[in-house]
Amino acid sequence: MPQPRPSNDDAEDSNCSDSESELGAEDEIGETGSGSSGEDEEVEMDEEEEEESTDVQPSQVHRMVDDCVQKARKGCPCIFLRQGVHLRRISSKYIVDDRLEELSILPSEAAAPVALTQCPIAMIQDIFCVPADGEAAFPAVVISNLSPEEKDLLLMVVAQGKHRQSTSFCMLLDSPEDRENFMEAMRLLCVASRFSAAIDHREHDVNVAEPHMPQALCAIEVLPTQKVGIDFFMRCVGIKAMMPGASQFKNGVPLLPLMQREVVSYISGYGYTPKDTEVWQAASCSQSRPKVLRPKFQVNVRQHIEAAKHTWYIVESSLLLDGPPHRLDWLAPRRLVHIRRYLYDPVKETFGVEYKRHLGKIGFARRMGPPGTTERLRKWFSALASAINSRKAPPLIVALTLHFLEAPCLLADIH
């Protein structure tokens, strides 16, 4: 499988496609302009830097993934190569189940086909092709029985089987384009499946952090208590374009709007005490101010992955609460362009002239994601958390932050 560009450069070659339209309803929050604060460093930075651009537009990736996955759910033709003393070719089709969790190879001519092989998508470790990996990566019995044209159509899927032993199978697709589309779709489904596996890995005993997995398919580090906010990611890469409820995300907007009237009730559910969207409730004279206000928000950015031709930064968040469950931990994969559009811009607009006082000394990540982007994001999120925990940030900013990061539902966690 072609390896992604080096991740230690923190390269973010993203550009919001035309389909990622701005939220336009008057009562919606979370999509605003860059604000009018006097933050000289940020203004100067934005003037000097070019707009984010990429040769591959997100909409192109979305269409390709959607098309490939839609076809895979119905079954796509392939030739399964059964290895033994002699190589046997079996006319087959590969198919992905409706939950997008399992890949199966079925004989195409059988009346009641029994799978020739199948594996959970989350367990796929790598996918090899001759143009990228060379003939040496494949079994000799396979390579020696193929013509040069067939070698260009060859794929080998390597997965983790029972007892953590690697298993593999080879197949031929119809064209080089089908081969590339299959590989890209599987990359995204693998990432999404591992996010899903991270959500319930304790129930199913799924290992989602194998250190030997290649960067293109590797799982992120997930602590036992951490949940994963996956809906935003799956909508962005197009995986949920064919899933129930996708129609509510019109024009490609990957985040349900947060309404002004919902702010107070939304963050009150986590134990915050807002008076309205701009002011916190004052403590009564009989109440002494605690040394540490709860909820206490903690956030960190230290990991990133490559998916759908872009860098995704893993935002790790925690809420320390007064009552059970006492703590919420979760992860949220986000592109730099998402953080800028759906959080940085609205936060800056909401703070107004106060932005420079609370976060102005911490420069936001630069466009195009040059080296050091992860560290700049970490510092900016840390400053935002400090403003939230000191209640210097108004309730609206708390709501924007938790909403953007897809904080887990507290009631669901209790029950």
DAUR-V117212 format. One record per residue. N is the residue number from 0. RES is the residue in three letters. SS is DSSP state (H for helix, E for strand, - for the rest). PSI is psi in degrees with one decimal (NA if undefined). D_CENTER is the distance of its C-alpha to the mean C-alpha in Angstrom with 2 decimals. Layout:
BEGIN
n:res:ss:psi:d_center
N:RES:SS:PSI:D_CENTER
N:RES:SS:PSI:D_CENTER
END
This chain:
BEGIN
n:res:ss:psi:d_center
0:MET:-:132.9:20.14
1:PRO:-:133.2:19.94
2:GLN:-:145.6:18.45
3:PRO:-:167.4:16.01
4:ARG:-:154.9:17.65
5:PRO:-:126.9:18.35
6:SER:H:-17.4:15.50
7:ASN:H:-5.6:18.16
8:ASP:H:-6.5:18.88
9:ASP:-:38.4:15.68
10:ALA:-:131.9:16.01
11:GLU:-:94.7:14.03
12:ASP:-:42.1:15.61
13:SER:-:149.7:13.87
14:ASN:-:124.6:15.92
15:CYS:-:127.0:15.16
16:SER:-:166.6:16.79
17:ASP:-:-26.9:19.73
18:SER:-:-19.5:17.90
19:GLU:-:72.9:15.78
20:SER:-:158.5:18.97
21:GLU:-:150.5:19.97
22:LEU:-:126.3:20.68
23:GLY:-:-9.3:24.41
24:ALA:-:142.3:26.01
25:GLU:-:-30.0:28.49
26:ASP:-:1.7:27.55
27:GLU:E:147.8:23.81
28:ILE:E:160.0:22.33
29:GLY:-:1.1:19.20
30:GLU:-:93.3:20.00
31:THR:-:177.7:22.99
32:GLY:-:-175.3:24.67
33:SER:-:-2.5:24.69
34:GLY:-:174.4:27.52
35:SER:-:28.4:31.01
36:SER:-:161.1:31.04
37:GLY:-:37.6:33.25
38:GLU:-:92.9:30.64
39:ASP:H:-40.0:32.37
40:GLU:H:-45.1:29.94
41:GLU:H:-41.5:26.94
42:VAL:H:-46.2:29.15
43:GLU:H:-39.5:30.65
44:MET:H:-47.1:27.37
45:ASP:H:-32.3:26.02
46:GLU:H:-33.2:29.39
47:GLU:H:-29.1:29.39
48:GLU:-:147.8:25.95
49:GLU:-:159.1:25.15
50:GLU:-:150.0:22.54
51:GLU:-:136.5:19.21
52:SER:-:161.3:19.73
53:THR:-:150.8:18.65
54:ASP:-:-26.9:20.59
55:VAL:-:112.3:17.82
56:GLN:-:142.5:16.90
57:PRO:H:-37.3:13.58
58:SER:H:-32.7:15.98
59:GLN:H:-44.1:17.47
60:VAL:H:-43.5:14.38
61:HIS:H:-46.5:13.71
62:ARG:H:-41.8:17.39
63:MET:H:-47.3:17.53
64:VAL:H:-45.9:14.75
65:ASP:H:-45.3:16.28
66:ASP:H:-46.1:19.71
67:CYS:H:-43.9:19.14
68:VAL:H:-39.4:17.52
69:GLN:H:-44.8:20.19
70:LYS:H:-40.1:22.85
71:ALA:H:-30.6:21.60
72:ARG:H:-27.1:21.87
73:LYS:H:-25.6:25.47
74:GLY:-:124.9:26.20
75:CYS:E:139.7:26.50
76:PRO:E:143.8:29.60
77:CYS:E:172.0:29.68
78:ILE:E:116.7:32.29
79:PHE:E:132.2:31.72
80:LEU:E:100.9:33.57
81:ARG:E:122.1:35.24
82:GLN:-:146.0:36.47
83:GLY:-:-150.6:39.83
84:VAL:-:-39.9:43.15
85:HIS:-:152.8:42.62
86:LEU:-:126.5:39.46
87:ARG:E:129.5:39.25
88:ARG:E:128.3:37.42
89:ILE:E:118.9:36.29
90:SER:E:122.8:35.36
91:SER:E:-176.3:32.13
92:LYS:E:142.8:28.95
93:TYR:E:144.7:25.41
94:ILE:E:143.3:23.67
95:VAL:E:135.4:20.37
96:ASP:-:165.7:20.92
97:ASP:-:-25.9:20.07
98:ARG:-:-0.6:17.36
99:LEU:-:40.5:15.65
100:GLU:-:-18.8:16.25
101:GLU:E:136.3:19.37
102:LEU:E:128.3:20.83
103:SER:E:147.9:24.64
104:ILE:E:119.9:27.46
105:LEU:E:140.8:30.43
106:PRO:E:136.9:33.88
107:SER:-:-18.6:34.44
108:GLU:-:-9.8:38.15
109:ALA:-:142.2:38.38
110:ALA:-:-42.5:39.32
111:ALA:-:79.5:37.32
112:PRO:-:138.4:34.90
113:VAL:-:135.0:33.86
114:ALA:E:130.6:30.70
115:LEU:E:-34.9:31.62
116:THR:E:156.1:28.51
117:GLN:E:154.4:25.17
118:CYS:E:147.0:22.25
119:PRO:E:134.9:19.10
120:ILE:H:-34.2:16.14
121:ALA:H:-21.0:14.44
122:MET:H:-1.8:17.65
123:ILE:E:125.8:17.65
124:GLN:E:-34.5:18.17
125:ASP:E:160.3:18.99
126:ILE:E:122.9:20.41
127:PHE:E:145.0:23.49
128:CYS:E:151.9:25.38
129:VAL:H:-44.6:28.73
130:PRO:H:-33.1:28.04
131:ALA:H:-33.2:25.35
132:ASP:H:-10.6:26.64
133:GLY:-:164.8:30.33
134:GLU:H:-26.2:32.72
135:ALA:H:-19.9:33.12
136:ALA:H:-10.2:29.74
137:PHE:-:155.1:31.19
138:PRO:-:143.0:34.01
139:ALA:H:-36.2:37.42
140:VAL:H:-26.1:38.50
141:VAL:H:-53.9:35.72
142:ILE:H:-39.9:36.14
143:SER:-:-15.0:39.93
144:ASN:-:11.7:40.02
145:LEU:-:146.2:37.91
146:SER:-:164.0:39.10
147:PRO:H:-38.5:37.49
148:GLU:H:-39.0:36.02
149:GLU:H:-34.1:34.56
150:LYS:H:-30.8:33.00
151:ASP:-:-16.0:30.89
152:LEU:-:1.9:29.51
153:LEU:E:138.5:28.94
154:LEU:E:145.1:25.75
155:MET:E:120.4:25.59
156:VAL:E:124.9:22.83
157:VAL:E:127.3:22.87
158:ALA:E:161.5:21.59
159:GLN:E:120.8:22.38
160:GLY:-:-156.0:25.19
161:LYS:H:149.2:27.39
162:HIS:H:25.2:28.44
163:ARG:H:25.5:25.53
164:GLN:-:142.6:27.51
165:SER:E:137.7:26.00
166:THR:E:161.1:26.98
167:SER:E:159.0:26.76
168:PHE:E:154.9:27.95
169:CYS:E:148.9:28.76
170:MET:E:159.3:28.92
171:LEU:E:134.8:29.95
172:LEU:-:175.0:28.24
173:ASP:-:-31.0:30.23
174:SER:-:160.6:29.23
175:PRO:H:-33.6:27.31
176:GLU:H:-42.2:25.10
177:ASP:H:-38.6:24.34
178:ARG:H:-48.3:23.61
179:GLU:H:-40.6:21.07
180:ASN:H:-41.0:19.36
181:PHE:H:-44.9:19.26
182:MET:H:-42.7:17.76
183:GLU:H:-41.5:14.92
184:ALA:H:-41.0:14.18
185:MET:H:-34.9:14.42
186:ARG:H:-50.4:12.06
187:LEU:H:-41.6:9.19
188:LEU:H:-33.9:10.77
189:CYS:H:-46.3:11.17
190:VAL:H:-47.1:7.66
191:ALA:H:-39.6:7.10
192:SER:H:-35.5:10.61
193:ARG:H:-35.0:10.29
194:PHE:H:-45.2:7.88
195:SER:H:-40.6:10.61
196:ALA:H:-32.9:13.23
197:ALA:H:-28.4:12.40
198:ILE:H:-39.5:13.16
199:ASP:H:27.7:16.55
200:HIS:H:-25.2:17.36
201:ARG:H:-32.9:20.50
202:GLU:H:-38.8:21.85
203:HIS:H:0.9:21.42
204:ASP:-:44.2:21.89
205:VAL:-:127.3:18.99
206:ASN:-:115.7:18.52
207:VAL:-:15.9:14.87
208:ALA:-:47.4:15.77
209:GLU:-:122.2:18.37
210:PRO:-:-22.5:19.33
211:HIS:-:-3.0:20.66
212:MET:-:138.3:17.56
213:PRO:-:156.7:17.02
214:GLN:-:-36.3:14.40
215:ALA:-:-27.9:13.01
216:LEU:-:3.1:12.40
217:CYS:-:153.0:12.56
218:ALA:-:153.6:11.00
219:ILE:-:162.0:10.43
220:GLU:-:126.1:13.47
221:VAL:-:124.0:13.62
222:LEU:-:156.6:16.87
223:PRO:-:-29.8:18.80
224:THR:-:-7.8:18.66
225:GLN:E:134.7:14.98
226:LYS:E:170.7:13.03
227:VAL:E:123.5:9.28
228:GLY:E:98.8:8.23
229:ILE:-:-19.1:6.17
230:ASP:H:-45.4:8.17
231:PHE:H:-48.2:6.95
232:PHE:H:-47.3:3.66
233:MET:H:-36.7:6.47
234:ARG:H:-39.8:8.99
235:CYS:H:-40.3:7.89
236:VAL:-:-0.4:7.98
237:GLY:-:-2.3:11.03
238:ILE:H:-32.6:10.73
239:LYS:H:10.2:12.06
240:ALA:H:-25.3:14.62
241:MET:H:9.5:17.13
242:MET:-:161.2:16.36
243:PRO:-:139.5:18.68
244:GLY:-:-2.6:18.35
245:ALA:H:-23.8:16.59
246:SER:H:-21.2:19.83
247:GLN:H:-11.3:19.39
248:PHE:-:73.8:16.70
249:LYS:H:150.8:19.30
250:ASN:H:22.9:19.08
251:GLY:H:5.5:15.32
252:VAL:-:120.3:14.83
253:PRO:-:6.7:11.34
254:LEU:-:123.8:12.85
255:LEU:-:137.4:16.03
256:PRO:-:144.7:18.79
257:LEU:E:123.0:20.31
258:MET:E:147.5:24.07
259:GLN:H:-42.8:26.66
260:ARG:H:-12.9:28.63
261:GLU:H:-10.4:25.80
262:VAL:H:-51.0:25.19
263:VAL:H:-48.7:28.03
264:SER:H:-34.0:27.44
265:TYR:H:-53.7:23.67
266:ILE:H:-20.5:23.99
267:SER:H:-29.5:27.33
268:GLY:-:-19.7:25.54
269:TYR:-:1.6:24.15
270:GLY:-:1.2:27.65
271:TYR:-:157.9:27.80
272:THR:-:70.3:31.14
273:PRO:E:146.9:30.84
274:LYS:-:-43.7:33.97
275:ASP:-:-161.9:32.18
276:THR:-:-16.0:29.27
277:GLU:-:-19.8:31.10
278:VAL:-:143.5:33.19
279:TRP:E:151.2:32.95
280:GLN:-:138.0:35.68
281:ALA:-:141.7:38.46
282:ALA:-:141.9:39.52
283:SER:-:162.4:43.02
284:CYS:-:-30.5:45.95
285:SER:-:-10.3:46.14
286:GLN:-:125.8:42.57
287:SER:-:141.9:42.07
288:ARG:-:123.1:38.86
289:PRO:-:154.5:36.83
290:LYS:-:-37.0:36.09
291:VAL:-:116.0:32.37
292:LEU:-:136.5:31.00
293:ARG:-:143.6:28.77
294:PRO:-:149.3:26.00
295:LYS:E:125.0:24.94
296:PHE:E:128.9:21.44
297:GLN:E:143.0:20.02
298:VAL:E:148.6:16.94
299:ASN:E:151.4:16.00
300:VAL:E:112.3:13.77
301:ARG:E:-3.6:14.67
302:GLN:E:156.5:11.92
303:HIS:E:156.8:9.63
304:ILE:E:167.5:8.44
305:GLU:E:126.4:9.22
306:ALA:E:142.2:7.69
307:ALA:-:40.8:9.46
308:LYS:-:15.2:11.98
309:HIS:E:162.3:10.12
310:THR:E:131.2:9.37
311:TRP:E:119.7:6.29
312:TYR:E:134.4:8.25
313:ILE:E:107.5:7.92
314:VAL:E:116.1:10.20
315:GLU:E:122.4:12.49
316:SER:E:154.0:14.81
317:SER:E:146.3:18.05
318:LEU:E:118.9:20.74
319:LEU:E:121.9:24.24
320:LEU:-:163.3:26.27
321:ASP:-:-42.2:30.00
322:GLY:-:-179.6:30.09
323:PRO:-:139.7:28.40
324:PRO:-:11.8:25.77
325:HIS:-:-26.1:26.45
326:ARG:E:137.5:22.91
327:LEU:E:131.5:19.32
328:ASP:E:133.9:16.56
329:TRP:E:162.5:12.82
330:LEU:E:149.7:9.50
331:ALA:E:110.4:6.94
332:PRO:E:128.4:4.10
333:ARG:E:141.9:6.00
334:ARG:-:159.1:8.07
335:LEU:H:-39.9:11.71
336:VAL:H:-31.3:12.98
337:HIS:H:-43.9:11.04
338:ILE:H:-40.6:12.47
339:ARG:H:-47.0:15.76
340:ARG:H:-44.3:16.08
341:TYR:H:-9.0:14.99
342:LEU:H:-57.8:16.17
343:TYR:H:-51.7:18.42
344:ASP:H:-48.2:20.55
345:PRO:H:-37.2:21.17
346:VAL:H:-43.8:21.93
347:LYS:H:-40.4:24.29
348:GLU:H:-41.2:25.93
349:THR:H:-42.0:26.44
350:PHE:H:-34.2:27.97
351:GLY:H:-132.6:30.15
352:VAL:H:-17.7:32.81
353:GLU:H:-10.8:31.72
354:TYR:H:-44.0:28.45
355:LYS:H:-33.7:30.37
356:ARG:H:-38.8:32.03
357:HIS:H:-36.2:28.98
358:LEU:-:-2.1:26.26
359:GLY:-:-25.7:28.24
360:LYS:-:-13.1:29.08
361:ILE:-:106.1:25.47
362:GLY:-:138.0:24.32
363:PHE:-:162.0:20.83
364:ALA:-:139.0:18.76
365:ARG:-:153.2:20.50
366:ARG:-:156.0:19.38
367:MET:-:-2.2:18.47
368:GLY:-:58.6:16.93
369:PRO:-:173.9:20.09
370:PRO:-:138.5:20.67
371:GLY:-:0.8:20.38
372:THR:H:-42.9:17.35
373:THR:H:-42.8:15.68
374:GLU:H:-39.3:19.10
375:ARG:H:-39.0:19.68
376:LEU:H:-41.6:16.51
377:ARG:H:-45.7:17.61
378:LYS:H:-39.4:21.07
379:TRP:H:-44.3:20.17
380:PHE:H:-36.4:18.08
381:SER:H:-41.9:21.01
382:ALA:H:-38.3:23.49
383:LEU:H:-43.0:21.74
384:ALA:H:-38.7:21.82
385:SER:H:-42.0:25.50
386:ALA:H:-36.7:26.34
387:ILE:H:-44.6:24.81
388:ASN:H:-27.0:26.61
389:SER:-:-2.3:29.89
390:ARG:-:22.8:29.61
391:LYS:-:-22.8:30.25
392:ALA:-:133.3:27.18
393:PRO:-:163.1:28.15
394:PRO:H:-33.3:26.65
395:LEU:H:-40.4:24.86
396:ILE:H:-37.1:22.70
397:VAL:H:-44.5:21.92
398:ALA:H:-44.7:20.87
399:LEU:H:-43.5:18.74
400:THR:H:-50.8:16.91
401:LEU:H:-37.8:16.41
402:HIS:H:-45.9:15.50
403:PHE:H:-37.4:12.83
404:LEU:-:3.5:11.26
405:GLU:-:55.6:11.79
406:ALA:-:137.0:14.52
407:PRO:-:149.8:15.67
408:CYS:-:124.9:18.82
409:LEU:H:-39.5:21.76
410:LEU:H:-39.9:24.14
411:ALA:H:-34.1:21.99
412:ASP:H:-35.4:21.80
413:ILE:H:-42.1:25.58
414:HIS:-:NA:26.47
END
